[in-house]
Amino acid sequence: MAGAQEQPAQQEPEPGAGRVSLIHGDVSTQRAGADDWVAATVNATVVRGDSVSTGERSRTELELDYANILRLDQRTEAKIADLTRTHIQIQVAQGLANYTVLKGTEADVEIDTPNMAVHPLGEGVYRIQVDSSSQTEVTVRNGEAEVSTPQGSTRVKKNEMVTVRGTDNPEYQVAAAPGRDEWDQWNKERDHDIRDAQSWAHTNRYYTGAQDLDHYGHWVYAPGYGDVWEPYAGAGSIMTTPGLGGRDPSIRLIVRFGRPPLFRSSVLGDTSGSASDSVSAASAGCPSARVIRSSRGGAVADLADLVHAM
């Protein structure tokens, strides 16, 4: 209609980035658009289109954001089909996976298998077992999920398991969940380590990885600077590199200002931020550039490589 104002075009959600937060054994990643699989490393970034695979007697954990965690057991393959702040889609081709949704999630989650889709309905713990292209079992340990096929959908509640058989005309059966096994117990312990870490009282939950700080240091208050994390003696090589300007290298931090990230080397109690302190993430020895923000003082410490370099 003439004279009507044009509506602004709806923007695509900004792509997100997760991280490989734990590796046991042989774990490989395949980057979006690549043909080759390469060995995964702790703190490696994972983005939309990446795939992850585990070998015999191997496991891995992916923190997709502060409230969504994917874990893969041995001989399991999964692809991150989409990853934004508001939408996460995972495709599990084979094997055993666990998906945990913590309190405060902003993302609508979909987990696809060859013959069905799982939609967690909020906070909970969801176990997905892909036995073949024509059979999937989903167990809800906590929370509630919607399981759908082309023929319809059903809700699966806490302590229930649904088995979906078939591809062209799949059928499902809901039953009581079996007892917990070693895989369930391991996931429960990992969830506890992440959810109940003391470092969350000092950091912004939007940034993943704060739970690792509990094991390698403690938090102190520095007047004029705010809450800062101080590593235990001998916590890692990053903290013993030569400090800039002759400052004490044992308490050097990498702090982040703005978005996209700009990195600056700083020390406990120093907020001057002089030009000579400006460094890149790579030159600071922190190529993965994971960030952890202090809730008071505004500093962001890049410590992921540090805490996993033990």
Secondary structure, DSSP 8 states (H G I E B T S, - for coil): -TT-----------B--EEEEEEES-EEEE-TT----EE--TT-EE-TT-EEEE-TT-EEEEE-SSSEEEEE-TT-EEEEEEEBSSEEEEEEEEEEEEEEE-TT---EEEEEETTEEEEE-SSEEEEEEEEETTEEEEEEEESEEEEEETTEEEEEETTEEEEEE-SSS-EEEEEE-----HHHHHHHHHHHHHHT-GGGGTB-TTSTTHHHHTTTEEEEEETTTEEEEEE-TT--GGGGS--GGG--GGGEEEEEETTTTEEEEEETT-----GGGB--TTTTT-TT---EEBTTT--EE--HHHHT--
